[in-house]
Amino acid sequence: MDHNPFRLNLVKSLHTIIWVFFVACILAIPWAASRGDFQLVLVCNALMAIEIAVLALNRARCPLTAVAARYTDDRKPNFDI
């Protein structure tokens, strides 16, 4: 176990940035559809499909959870965000 707070915070920051990105994709879908921008809807849906596939392949766990676990003994819910 490498108790490295800098690396843990780096993983948490990356996780948060990715989460914000996918929330933006989810919110962009109805907004883009209402504007008739179906190309953006398609891109956002494709990105969400990739995210779902990644989660499905990792048994519904974010792959960054395992990375964050390398830097702390904390296993409370959401310790990686």
N, CA, C and O atoms as a CHARMM CRD file, in Angstrom:
* protein
*
  324
    1    1 MET  N      0.85000  -1.18100   0.00000 PROA 1      0.00000
    2    1 MET  CA     0.00000   0.00000   0.00000 PROA 1      0.00000
    3    1 MET  C      0.89000   1.23700   0.00000 PROA 1      0.00000
    4    1 MET  O      1.74100   1.40900   0.87300 PROA 1      0.00000
    5    2 ASP  N      0.68400   2.07100  -0.96700 PROA 2      0.00000
    6    2 ASP  CA     1.44700   3.32200  -1.09000 PROA 2      0.00000
    7    2 ASP  C      0.56400   4.46600  -0.59800 PROA 2      0.00000
    8    2 ASP  O     -0.28700   4.95500  -1.34200 PROA 2      0.00000
    9    3 HSD  N      0.75700   4.88900   0.63200 PROA 3      0.00000
   10    3 HSD  CA    -0.05600   5.97600   1.19900 PROA 3      0.00000
   11    3 HSD  C      0.46200   7.30800   0.65600 PROA 3      0.00000
   12    3 HSD  O      1.22200   8.01600   1.31600 PROA 3      0.00000
   13    4 ASN  N      0.03700   7.62100  -0.53800 PROA 4      0.00000
   14    4 ASN  CA     0.49300   8.83100  -1.20400 PROA 4      0.00000
   15    4 ASN  C     -0.69800   9.76200  -1.39800 PROA 4      0.00000
   16    4 ASN  O     -1.46800   9.57600  -2.34000 PROA 4      0.00000
   17    5 PRO  N     -0.87000  10.76200  -0.52800 PROA 5      0.00000
   18    5 PRO  CA    -2.04400  11.64100  -0.62900 PROA 5      0.00000
   19    5 PRO  C     -2.09600  12.41600  -1.93900 PROA 5      0.00000
   20    5 PRO  O     -3.18000  12.70300  -2.44700 PROA 5      0.00000
   21    6 PHE  N     -0.93700  12.75500  -2.48900 PROA 6      0.00000
   22    6 PHE  CA    -0.94000  13.47700  -3.76600 PROA 6      0.00000
   23    6 PHE  C     -1.55600  12.62000  -4.86600 PROA 6      0.00000
   24    6 PHE  O     -2.40600  13.08800  -5.62400 PROA 6      0.00000
   25    7 ARG  N     -1.12800  11.37200  -4.95000 PROA 7      0.00000
   26    7 ARG  CA    -1.68000  10.48000  -5.98400 PROA 7      0.00000
   27    7 ARG  C     -3.15400  10.18500  -5.74700 PROA 7      0.00000
   28    7 ARG  O     -3.93800  10.12200  -6.69400 PROA 7      0.00000
   29    8 LEU  N     -3.53100  10.00500  -4.49000 PROA 8      0.00000
   30    8 LEU  CA    -4.94500   9.78600  -4.18800 PROA 8      0.00000
   31    8 LEU  C     -5.77200  10.98700  -4.62000 PROA 8      0.00000
   32    8 LEU  O     -6.82600  10.82300  -5.23400 PROA 8      0.00000
   33    9 ASN  N     -5.31100  12.18500  -4.30800 PROA 9      0.00000
   34    9 ASN  CA    -6.04300  13.39100  -4.71400 PROA 9      0.00000
   35    9 ASN  C     -6.06700  13.53800  -6.23500 PROA 9      0.00000
   36    9 ASN  O     -7.04400  14.03700  -6.79400 PROA 9      0.00000
   37   10 LEU  N     -5.01100  13.11000  -6.89600 PROA 10     0.00000
   38   10 LEU  CA    -4.97900  13.13700  -8.35300 PROA 10     0.00000
   39   10 LEU  C     -6.04400  12.20900  -8.93600 PROA 10     0.00000
   40   10 LEU  O     -6.75900  12.58300  -9.86600 PROA 10     0.00000
   41   11 VAL  N     -6.14500  11.00300  -8.38700 PROA 11     0.00000
   42   11 VAL  CA    -7.16200  10.04700  -8.84700 PROA 11     0.00000
   43   11 VAL  C     -8.55700  10.59400  -8.55900 PROA 11     0.00000
   44   11 VAL  O     -9.44600  10.50100  -9.40600 PROA 11     0.00000
   45   12 LYS  N     -8.75600  11.16200  -7.37200 PROA 12     0.00000
   46   12 LYS  CA   -10.06200  11.73900  -7.02700 PROA 12     0.00000
   47   12 LYS  C    -10.41500  12.88800  -7.97400 PROA 12     0.00000
   48   12 LYS  O    -11.56300  13.01400  -8.40100 PROA 12     0.00000
   49   13 SER  N     -9.44300  13.70900  -8.29600 PROA 13     0.00000
   50   13 SER  CA    -9.69600  14.83200  -9.21200 PROA 13     0.00000
   51   13 SER  C    -10.05200  14.33300 -10.60200 PROA 13     0.00000
   52   13 SER  O    -10.99100  14.82700 -11.22700 PROA 13     0.00000
   53   14 LEU  N     -9.29800  13.35000 -11.08200 PROA 14     0.00000
   54   14 LEU  CA    -9.59100  12.76900 -12.39300 PROA 14     0.00000
   55   14 LEU  C    -10.98000  12.15400 -12.41200 PROA 14     0.00000
   56   14 LEU  O    -11.73000  12.32200 -13.37400 PROA 14     0.00000
   57   15 HSD  N    -11.31900  11.43800 -11.34400 PROA 15     0.00000
   58   15 HSD  CA   -12.64400  10.81700 -11.23600 PROA 15     0.00000
   59   15 HSD  C    -13.73600  11.88100 -11.28800 PROA 15     0.00000
   60   15 HSD  O    -14.75100  11.69300 -11.95800 PROA 15     0.00000
   61   16 THR  N    -13.54100  12.98100 -10.59600 PROA 16     0.00000
   62   16 THR  CA   -14.52400  14.06000 -10.57500 PROA 16     0.00000
   63   16 THR  C    -14.65800  14.71100 -11.94800 PROA 16     0.00000
   64   16 THR  O    -15.76900  15.00100 -12.39100 PROA 16     0.00000
   65   17 ILE  N    -13.54600  14.94000 -12.61600 PROA 17     0.00000
   66   17 ILE  CA   -13.58400  15.53500 -13.96000 PROA 17     0.00000
   67   17 ILE  C    -14.34500  14.63600 -14.92100 PROA 17     0.00000
   68   17 ILE  O    -15.16200  15.11500 -15.70700 PROA 17     0.00000
   69   18 ILE  N    -14.08200  13.34100 -14.86400 PROA 18     0.00000
   70   18 ILE  CA   -14.78500  12.39300 -15.74200 PROA 18     0.00000
   71   18 ILE  C    -16.26700  12.37500 -15.39900 PROA 18     0.00000
   72   18 ILE  O    -17.10900  12.34400 -16.29600 PROA 18     0.00000
   73   19 TRP  N    -16.59200  12.39300 -14.11600 PROA 19     0.00000
   74   19 TRP  CA   -17.99800  12.40100 -13.69800 PROA 19     0.00000
   75   19 TRP  C    -18.71400  13.64500 -14.22800 PROA 19     0.00000
   76   19 TRP  O    -19.82400  13.55100 -14.75300 PROA 19     0.00000
   77   20 VAL  N    -18.08000  14.80500 -14.09000 PROA 20     0.00000
   78   20 VAL  CA   -18.68100  16.05400 -14.58800 PROA 20     0.00000
   79   20 VAL  C    -18.89000  15.97200 -16.09900 PROA 20     0.00000
   80   20 VAL  O    -19.92200  16.40600 -16.61000 PROA 20     0.00000
   81   21 PHE  N    -17.91500  15.41800 -16.81000 PROA 21     0.00000
   82   21 PHE  CA   -18.02500  15.27100 -18.25900 PROA 21     0.00000
   83   21 PHE  C    -19.25700  14.44100 -18.62600 PROA 21     0.00000
   84   21 PHE  O    -20.02400  14.83000 -19.50800 PROA 21     0.00000
   85   22 PHE  N    -19.45000  13.31000 -17.96100 PROA 22     0.00000
   86   22 PHE  CA   -20.59000  12.45800 -18.30200 PROA 22     0.00000
   87   22 PHE  C    -21.92000  13.05200 -17.84900 PROA 22     0.00000
   88   22 PHE  O    -22.93900  12.83300 -18.50400 PROA 22     0.00000
   89   23 VAL  N    -21.93500  13.78700 -16.76200 PROA 23     0.00000
   90   23 VAL  CA   -23.15600  14.51500 -16.37400 PROA 23     0.00000
   91   23 VAL  C    -23.49200  15.53700 -17.45300 PROA 23     0.00000
   92   23 VAL  O    -24.65700  15.70700 -17.81500 PROA 23     0.00000
   93   24 ALA  N    -22.47200  16.21200 -17.96400 PROA 24     0.00000
   94   24 ALA  CA   -22.69800  17.18300 -19.04800 PROA 24     0.00000
   95   24 ALA  C    -23.25200  16.49300 -20.28300 PROA 24     0.00000
   96   24 ALA  O    -24.12900  17.03800 -20.95200 PROA 24     0.00000
   97   25 CYS  N    -22.75300  15.30200 -20.59500 PROA 25     0.00000
   98   25 CYS  CA   -23.29100  14.54500 -21.74200 PROA 25     0.00000
   99   25 CYS  C    -24.75900  14.21200 -21.52900 PROA 25     0.00000
  100   25 CYS  O    -25.57500  14.36100 -22.43900 PROA 25     0.00000
  101   26 ILE  N    -25.09500  13.76000 -20.32300 PROA 26     0.00000
  102   26 ILE  CA   -26.48800  13.41200 -20.02500 PROA 26     0.00000
  103   26 ILE  C    -27.38400  14.63700 -20.16600 PROA 26     0.00000
  104   26 ILE  O    -28.46400  14.55500 -20.75200 PROA 26     0.00000
  105   27 LEU  N    -26.94200  15.76300 -19.63600 PROA 27     0.00000
  106   27 LEU  CA   -27.74800  16.99000 -19.72800 PROA 27     0.00000
  107   27 LEU  C    -27.80700  17.53300 -21.15200 PROA 27     0.00000
  108   27 LEU  O    -28.78900  18.17100 -21.53400 PROA 27     0.00000
  109   28 ALA  N    -26.77000  17.28400 -21.93100 PROA 28     0.00000
  110   28 ALA  CA   -26.72600  17.78800 -23.30600 PROA 28     0.00000
  111   28 ALA  C    -27.69300  17.05200 -24.22400 PROA 28     0.00000
  112   28 ALA  O    -28.13600  17.61700 -25.22300 PROA 28     0.00000
  113   29 ILE  N    -28.02700  15.81800 -23.91200 PROA 29     0.00000
  114   29 ILE  CA   -28.88700  15.02900 -24.80200 PROA 29     0.00000
  115   29 ILE  C    -30.25300  15.68700 -25.00100 PROA 29     0.00000
  116   29 ILE  O    -30.62200  15.95300 -26.14500 PROA 29     0.00000
  117   30 PRO  N    -31.02600  15.96400 -23.93700 PROA 30     0.00000
  118   30 PRO  CA   -32.33100  16.60100 -24.18400 PROA 30     0.00000
  119   30 PRO  C    -32.19300  18.03200 -24.72500 PROA 30     0.00000
  120   30 PRO  O    -33.01300  18.47600 -25.52900 PROA 30     0.00000
  121   31 TRP  N    -31.15700  18.74500 -24.28300 PROA 31     0.00000
  122   31 TRP  CA   -30.94000  20.10800 -24.77400 PROA 31     0.00000
  123   31 TRP  C    -30.66200  20.09500 -26.27500 PROA 31     0.00000
  124   31 TRP  O    -31.26100  20.86600 -27.02400 PROA 31     0.00000
  125   32 ALA  N    -29.76200  19.22800 -26.71500 PROA 32     0.00000
  126   32 ALA  CA   -29.42600  19.15700 -28.13500 PROA 32     0.00000
  127   32 ALA  C    -30.62300  18.66400 -28.95100 PROA 32     0.00000
  128   32 ALA  O    -30.85700  19.14500 -30.05900 PROA 32     0.00000
  129   33 ALA  N    -31.36700  17.72300 -28.41500 PROA 33     0.00000
  130   33 ALA  CA   -32.54400  17.22100 -29.12500 PROA 33     0.00000
  131   33 ALA  C    -33.57800  18.32900 -29.29800 PROA 33     0.00000
  132   33 ALA  O    -34.20700  18.43000 -30.35100 PROA 33     0.00000
  133   34 SER  N    -33.75700  19.15500 -28.27700 PROA 34     0.00000
  134   34 SER  CA   -34.73800  20.23800 -28.38300 PROA 34     0.00000
  135   34 SER  C    -34.32700  21.27800 -29.42400 PROA 34     0.00000
  136   34 SER  O    -35.17300  21.98500 -29.97100 PROA 34     0.00000
  137   35 ARG  N    -33.04100  21.36600 -29.69000 PROA 35     0.00000
  138   35 ARG  CA   -32.53200  22.29200 -30.70900 PROA 35     0.00000
  139   35 ARG  C    -32.43000  21.62500 -32.09000 PROA 35     0.00000
  140   35 ARG  O    -32.10000  22.27500 -33.08200 PROA 35     0.00000
  141   36 GLY  N    -32.71600  20.33100 -32.13400 PROA 36     0.00000
  142   36 GLY  CA   -32.63900  19.61300 -33.40300 PROA 36     0.00000
  143   36 GLY  C    -31.22000  19.21100 -33.78700 PROA 36     0.00000
  144   36 GLY  O    -30.97300  18.84600 -34.93700 PROA 36     0.00000
  145   37 ASP  N    -30.28800  19.27400 -32.84800 PROA 37     0.00000
  146   37 ASP  CA   -28.89500  18.90200 -33.11200 PROA 37     0.00000
  147   37 ASP  C    -28.70700  17.41900 -32.80600 PROA 37     0.00000
  148   37 ASP  O    -28.15400  17.04600 -31.77100 PROA 37     0.00000
  149   38 PHE  N    -29.17800  16.58700 -33.72600 PROA 38     0.00000
  150   38 PHE  CA   -29.16400  15.15400 -33.48300 PROA 38     0.00000
  151   38 PHE  C    -27.77900  14.53600 -33.66200 PROA 38     0.00000
  152   38 PHE  O    -27.54100  13.41100 -33.22400 PROA 38     0.00000
  153   39 GLN  N    -26.89000  15.24600 -34.28400 PROA 39     0.00000
  154   39 GLN  CA   -25.51200  14.76400 -34.35900 PROA 39     0.00000
  155   39 GLN  C    -24.87600  14.80200 -32.96200 PROA 39     0.00000
  156   39 GLN  O    -24.18400  13.86300 -32.56700 PROA 39     0.00000
  157   40 LEU  N    -25.11100  15.88100 -32.22300 PROA 40     0.00000
  158   40 LEU  CA   -24.61300  15.97400 -30.85600 PROA 40     0.00000
  159   40 LEU  C    -25.29400  14.93200 -29.96400 PROA 40     0.00000
  160   40 LEU  O    -24.65100  14.34300 -29.09600 PROA 40     0.00000
  161   41 VAL  N    -26.58100  14.70900 -30.17500 PROA 41     0.00000
  162   41 VAL  CA   -27.29600  13.67100 -29.42500 PROA 41     0.00000
  163   41 VAL  C    -26.63300  12.31800 -29.66800 PROA 41     0.00000
  164   41 VAL  O    -26.42100  11.55100 -28.73000 PROA 41     0.00000
  165   42 LEU  N    -26.30900  12.02800 -30.91500 PROA 42     0.00000
  166   42 LEU  CA   -25.67200  10.76100 -31.25700 PROA 42     0.00000
  167   42 LEU  C    -24.30300  10.63200 -30.59000 PROA 42     0.00000
  168   42 LEU  O    -23.97300   9.57600 -30.05000 PROA 42     0.00000
  169   43 VAL  N    -23.51100  11.69500 -30.62400 PROA 43     0.00000
  170   43 VAL  CA   -22.18000  11.67500 -29.99400 PROA 43     0.00000
  171   43 VAL  C    -22.31400  11.44500 -28.49300 PROA 43     0.00000
  172   43 VAL  O    -21.60200  10.61300 -27.93000 PROA 43     0.00000
  173   44 CYS  N    -23.20600  12.16300 -27.84900 PROA 44     0.00000
  174   44 CYS  CA   -23.39000  12.01100 -26.39900 PROA 44     0.00000
  175   44 CYS  C    -23.88100  10.60800 -26.05400 PROA 44     0.00000
  176   44 CYS  O    -23.43100  10.01300 -25.07500 PROA 44     0.00000
  177   45 ASN  N    -24.80200  10.08000 -26.85800 PROA 45     0.00000
  178   45 ASN  CA   -25.28400   8.72100 -26.62000 PROA 45     0.00000
  179   45 ASN  C    -24.16200   7.70400 -26.81200 PROA 45     0.00000
  180   45 ASN  O    -24.07200   6.73700 -26.05600 PROA 45     0.00000
  181   46 ALA  N    -23.31700   7.90800 -27.80100 PROA 46     0.00000
  182   46 ALA  CA   -22.19600   6.99700 -28.03400 PROA 46     0.00000
  183   46 ALA  C    -21.21400   7.04500 -26.85900 PROA 46     0.00000
  184   46 ALA  O    -20.72500   6.00700 -26.41400 PROA 46     0.00000
  185   47 LEU  N    -20.93300   8.23500 -26.36600 PROA 47     0.00000
  186   47 LEU  CA   -20.03600   8.36500 -25.21400 PROA 47     0.00000
  187   47 LEU  C    -20.63100   7.69100 -23.97700 PROA 47     0.00000
  188   47 LEU  O    -19.91800   7.03800 -23.21600 PROA 47     0.00000
  189   48 MET  N    -21.92900   7.85300 -23.78200 PROA 48     0.00000
  190   48 MET  CA   -22.58000   7.19800 -22.64600 PROA 48     0.00000
  191   48 MET  C    -22.56400   5.68100 -22.80900 PROA 48     0.00000
  192   48 MET  O    -22.41300   4.95700 -21.82500 PROA 48     0.00000
  193   49 ALA  N    -22.71600   5.19300 -24.03500 PROA 49     0.00000
  194   49 ALA  CA   -22.65900   3.75300 -24.28000 PROA 49     0.00000
  195   49 ALA  C    -21.27400   3.20000 -23.93000 PROA 49     0.00000
  196   49 ALA  O    -21.15400   2.10800 -23.37500 PROA 49     0.00000
  197   50 ILE  N    -20.24400   3.95700 -24.25800 PROA 50     0.00000
  198   50 ILE  CA   -18.87900   3.53800 -23.90600 PROA 50     0.00000
  199   50 ILE  C    -18.72600   3.48500 -22.38700 PROA 50     0.00000
  200   50 ILE  O    -18.15700   2.53600 -21.84800 PROA 50     0.00000
  201   51 GLU  N    -19.23000   4.49500 -21.70900 PROA 51     0.00000
  202   51 GLU  CA   -19.17100   4.52500 -20.24200 PROA 51     0.00000
  203   51 GLU  C    -19.91400   3.33100 -19.64700 PROA 51     0.00000
  204   51 GLU  O    -19.42400   2.69600 -18.71300 PROA 51     0.00000
  205   52 ILE  N    -21.07200   3.03000 -20.17500 PROA 52     0.00000
  206   52 ILE  CA   -21.85600   1.88900 -19.68000 PROA 52     0.00000
  207   52 ILE  C    -21.09500   0.58900 -19.92000 PROA 52     0.00000
  208   52 ILE  O    -21.08000  -0.28800 -19.05600 PROA 52     0.00000
  209   53 ALA  N    -20.46600   0.45800 -21.08400 PROA 53     0.00000
  210   53 ALA  CA   -19.69000  -0.74600 -21.38600 PROA 53     0.00000
  211   53 ALA  C    -18.51100  -0.89300 -20.42300 PROA 53     0.00000
  212   53 ALA  O    -18.22900  -1.99400 -19.95000 PROA 53     0.00000
  213   54 VAL  N    -17.83000   0.20400 -20.13400 PROA 54     0.00000
  214   54 VAL  CA   -16.69900   0.16100 -19.19700 PROA 54     0.00000
  215   54 VAL  C    -17.19000  -0.29200 -17.82100 PROA 54     0.00000
  216   54 VAL  O    -16.56900  -1.14500 -17.18700 PROA 54     0.00000
  217   55 LEU  N    -18.28900   0.27200 -17.36900 PROA 55     0.00000
  218   55 LEU  CA   -18.83300  -0.12500 -16.06800 PROA 55     0.00000
  219   55 LEU  C    -19.29700  -1.58300 -16.08000 PROA 55     0.00000
  220   55 LEU  O    -19.09000  -2.30600 -15.10500 PROA 55     0.00000
  221   56 ALA  N    -19.91600  -2.01400 -17.16500 PROA 56     0.00000
  222   56 ALA  CA   -20.38000  -3.40100 -17.26200 PROA 56     0.00000
  223   56 ALA  C    -19.20300  -4.37300 -17.23600 PROA 56     0.00000
  224   56 ALA  O    -19.27800  -5.42500 -16.60100 PROA 56     0.00000
  225   57 LEU  N    -18.13400  -4.02600 -17.91400 PROA 57     0.00000
  226   57 LEU  CA   -16.96000  -4.89500 -17.94500 PROA 57     0.00000
  227   57 LEU  C    -16.22200  -4.92900 -16.61000 PROA 57     0.00000
  228   57 LEU  O    -15.42700  -5.83500 -16.35800 PROA 57     0.00000
  229   58 ASN  N    -16.48600  -3.94100 -15.75600 PROA 58     0.00000
  230   58 ASN  CA   -15.85100  -3.87000 -14.43800 PROA 58     0.00000
  231   58 ASN  C    -16.83200  -4.17900 -13.31000 PROA 58     0.00000
  232   58 ASN  O    -16.66600  -3.71000 -12.18400 PROA 58     0.00000
  233   59 ARG  N    -17.83600  -4.95800 -13.61900 PROA 59     0.00000
  234   59 ARG  CA   -18.83700  -5.37900 -12.62400 PROA 59     0.00000
  235   59 ARG  C    -19.48600  -4.20000 -11.90700 PROA 59     0.00000
  236   59 ARG  O    -19.64000  -4.21100 -10.68600 PROA 59     0.00000
  237   60 ALA  N    -19.86400  -3.18600 -12.67700 PROA 60     0.00000
  238   60 ALA  CA   -20.56500  -1.98800 -12.20100 PROA 60     0.00000
  239   60 ALA  C    -19.71800  -1.13300 -11.26300 PROA 60     0.00000
  240   60 ALA  O    -20.24900  -0.36700 -10.45900 PROA 60     0.00000
  241   61 ARG  N    -18.39600  -1.26900 -11.37200 PROA 61     0.00000
  242   61 ARG  CA   -17.48700  -0.43700 -10.57100 PROA 61     0.00000
  243   61 ARG  C    -16.64600   0.41600 -11.49800 PROA 61     0.00000
  244   61 ARG  O    -16.22600  -0.03000 -12.56600 PROA 61     0.00000
  245   62 CYS  N    -16.40800   1.62700 -11.08400 PROA 62     0.00000
  246   62 CYS  CA   -15.53000   2.50100 -11.84300 PROA 62     0.00000
  247   62 CYS  C    -14.10600   1.94200 -11.76300 PROA 62     0.00000
  248   62 CYS  O    -13.65100   1.58300 -10.67700 PROA 62     0.00000
  249   63 PRO  N    -13.40700   1.86200 -12.87900 PROA 63     0.00000
  250   63 PRO  CA   -12.03600   1.35600 -12.83300 PROA 63     0.00000
  251   63 PRO  C    -11.10900   2.21600 -11.97100 PROA 63     0.00000
  252   63 PRO  O    -10.09100   1.72800 -11.48000 PROA 63     0.00000
  253   64 LEU  N    -11.44900   3.46600 -11.79100 PROA 64     0.00000
  254   64 LEU  CA   -10.60600   4.33200 -10.95700 PROA 64     0.00000
  255   64 LEU  C    -10.71300   3.99600  -9.46800 PROA 64     0.00000
  256   64 LEU  O     -9.86000   4.40800  -8.68200 PROA 64     0.00000
  257   65 THR  N    -11.74400   3.25800  -9.07700 PROA 65     0.00000
  258   65 THR  CA   -11.87400   2.85100  -7.68100 PROA 65     0.00000
  259   65 THR  C    -10.70100   1.95900  -7.28800 PROA 65     0.00000
  260   65 THR  O    -10.13300   2.11300  -6.20700 PROA 65     0.00000
  261   66 ALA  N    -10.34300   1.03500  -8.16200 PROA 66     0.00000
  262   66 ALA  CA    -9.20700   0.14800  -7.88200 PROA 66     0.00000
  263   66 ALA  C     -7.90200   0.93300  -7.83900 PROA 66     0.00000
  264   66 ALA  O     -7.01500   0.62400  -7.04300 PROA 66     0.00000
  265   67 VAL  N     -7.78300   1.93800  -8.68700 PROA 67     0.00000
  266   67 VAL  CA    -6.57400   2.76700  -8.68500 PROA 67     0.00000
  267   67 VAL  C     -6.49100   3.55000  -7.38300 PROA 67     0.00000
  268   67 VAL  O     -5.43100   3.60300  -6.75900 PROA 67     0.00000
  269   68 ALA  N     -7.58800   4.15300  -6.96900 PROA 68     0.00000
  270   68 ALA  CA    -7.60400   4.92800  -5.71700 PROA 68     0.00000
  271   68 ALA  C     -7.30600   4.03800  -4.51800 PROA 68     0.00000
  272   68 ALA  O     -6.67700   4.48400  -3.55900 PROA 68     0.00000
  273   69 ALA  N     -7.75100   2.78600  -4.56200 PROA 69     0.00000
  274   69 ALA  CA    -7.54000   1.86100  -3.44700 PROA 69     0.00000
  275   69 ALA  C     -6.06100   1.58500  -3.20100 PROA 69     0.00000
  276   69 ALA  O     -5.68100   1.17400  -2.10500 PROA 69     0.00000
  277   70 ARG  N     -5.23400   1.80600  -4.20400 PROA 70     0.00000
  278   70 ARG  CA    -3.79000   1.59600  -4.03300 PROA 70     0.00000
  279   70 ARG  C     -3.15500   2.61400  -3.08400 PROA 70     0.00000
  280   70 ARG  O     -2.06700   2.38200  -2.55600 PROA 70     0.00000
  281   71 TYR  N     -3.83800   3.73900  -2.87100 PROA 71     0.00000
  282   71 TYR  CA    -3.23200   4.84200  -2.13600 PROA 71     0.00000
  283   71 TYR  C     -3.87400   5.13700  -0.78900 PROA 71     0.00000
  284   71 TYR  O     -3.52700   6.12600  -0.14400 PROA 71     0.00000
  285   72 THR  N     -4.80200   4.29700  -0.35900 PROA 72     0.00000
  286   72 THR  CA    -5.44300   4.51200   0.94100 PROA 72     0.00000
  287   72 THR  C     -6.03100   3.20100   1.45700 PROA 72     0.00000
  288   72 THR  O     -6.36400   2.30200   0.68500 PROA 72     0.00000
  289   73 ASP  N     -6.14900   3.11600   2.77900 PROA 73     0.00000
  290   73 ASP  CA    -6.82400   1.97600   3.40200 PROA 73     0.00000
  291   73 ASP  C     -8.31500   2.24300   3.56300 PROA 73     0.00000
  292   73 ASP  O     -9.07100   1.33100   3.89700 PROA 73     0.00000
  293   74 ASP  N     -8.74300   3.46400   3.33500 PROA 74     0.00000
  294   74 ASP  CA   -10.14100   3.87300   3.49100 PROA 74     0.00000
  295   74 ASP  C    -11.00800   3.13100   2.48900 PROA 74     0.00000
  296   74 ASP  O    -10.71600   3.14400   1.29300 PROA 74     0.00000
  297   75 ARG  N    -12.05500   2.49400   2.95000 PROA 75     0.00000
  298   75 ARG  CA   -12.98400   1.81100   2.05500 PROA 75     0.00000
  299   75 ARG  C    -14.43700   2.21800   2.32100 PROA 75     0.00000
  300   75 ARG  O    -15.37200   1.47700   2.01500 PROA 75     0.00000
  301   76 LYS  N    -14.60400   3.42200   2.90300 PROA 76     0.00000
  302   76 LYS  CA   -15.97000   3.92100   3.07500 PROA 76     0.00000
  303   76 LYS  C    -16.60000   4.09100   1.71500 PROA 76     0.00000
  304   76 LYS  O    -15.88500   4.23800   0.72300 PROA 76     0.00000
  305   77 PRO  N    -17.92400   4.07600   1.63500 PROA 77     0.00000
  306   77 PRO  CA   -18.56600   4.34200   0.34600 PROA 77     0.00000
  307   77 PRO  C    -18.07900   5.66900  -0.23400 PROA 77     0.00000
  308   77 PRO  O    -17.97600   6.66900   0.47600 PROA 77     0.00000
  309   78 ASN  N    -17.79000   5.66300  -1.49600 PROA 78     0.00000
  310   78 ASN  CA   -17.34400   6.84400  -2.23800 PROA 78     0.00000
  311   78 ASN  C    -15.99200   7.38000  -1.78200 PROA 78     0.00000
  312   78 ASN  O    -15.72400   8.57400  -1.92400 PROA 78     0.00000
  313   79 PHE  N    -15.13600   6.51800  -1.23600 PROA 79     0.00000
  314   79 PHE  CA   -13.81800   6.97600  -0.79300 PROA 79     0.00000
  315   79 PHE  C    -12.98200   7.49700  -1.95500 PROA 79     0.00000
  316   79 PHE  O    -12.02000   8.23800  -1.75600 PROA 79     0.00000
  317   80 ASP  N    -13.35400   7.10600  -3.16100 PROA 80     0.00000
  318   80 ASP  CA   -12.54600   7.43900  -4.34200 PROA 80     0.00000
  319   80 ASP  C    -12.98500   8.71200  -5.04200 PROA 80     0.00000
  320   80 ASP  O    -12.43900   9.05700  -6.09000 PROA 80     0.00000
  321   81 ILE  N    -13.96500   9.41700  -4.48300 PROA 81     0.00000
  322   81 ILE  CA   -14.40000  10.66500  -5.12400 PROA 81     0.00000
  323   81 ILE  C    -14.27000  11.84000  -4.17500 PROA 81     0.00000
  324   81 ILE  O    -14.59100  12.97000  -4.54300 PROA 81     0.00000
